[in-house]
């Protein structure tokens, strides 16, 4: 198959109550993708699994992991939700959901590395890109994409990983994990200033990792055409610095023109175009190896269709074109 899709019923058990990041997000996406079925192209569903704590510890310290576990256990004992910060809450089912969110990304990586598939999309929650090495924040408990990057390096022995983050919010947690690491290039295009307040163009990495972080901050209201042009220009800069062995995508869809938590103007066609850009980059440098992970996206009227546009592009090599791409 061209593209593997992964999800888990356990994601529904992460009960956030009345909250922008709630279970219906992943339910609506998965139901829509299953209904589309063969019309998406060459796709197939795989079983997910839980990540091991050893996988999580490659990116998070023991104190942070312990705090998440303790909060989830407390929520389960009280049969209620526990707040880790004003934005981030857990329930009794949150730990299983978080470990399976990480594990789904690892299973997708395994499928690509075994040659089962060329690429994959992982419909997970809780999202991950705001989780720092020592803190849960911004709806995120563990940093799914960062954990996948370290897994690629430590288990599959690939050296260079490119993480592309096109969520409307800057992936501050992912940036923090790799800020001094030249083996992982973190590239983010996001609205700025906006939550979490990081992601200026002057944040470029530090020490040996200086130059391996690239932020492209966009003002609210930026046109879709300018947004996509900036995205493509940034991609050119990434490959000048690092030719990746694997590409991971923090695929937030809250840059969509309809999303309530952002003020950018992307449409489904723009996400198709950016997906083609990444497929071309993957084809040129890493034998097509690419896995994308759901991050943001909060309008349930449009999110499933936008995700489907992304997945359909991944699954149909005939949609990959070179015109205008890096």
Buried (B, 14 or more C-beta within 10 A) or exposed (E): BBBBBBBBEBBBBBBBEEEEBBBEBBBBBBEBBEEBEEEBBBBBEBEBBBBEEEBBBBBBEEEBBEBBBEBBBBBBEEEEBBEBEEBBBBBBBBBBBBBBBBBBBBBBBBBBBEEBBBBBBBBBBBBBBBBBBBBBBBBBBBBBBBBBBBBBBEBBEBEBBBBBBBBBBBBBBBBBBBBBBBBBBBBBBBBBEBBBEBBEEEBBBEEEBEBBBBBBBBEEEBEBEEBBEBBBEBBEBBBEEBBBBBBBBBBBBBBBBBBEBBBBBBBBEBBBBBBBBBBBBBBBBBEBBBBBBBBBBBBEEBBBBBBBBBBBBBBBBEBBEEEEBB
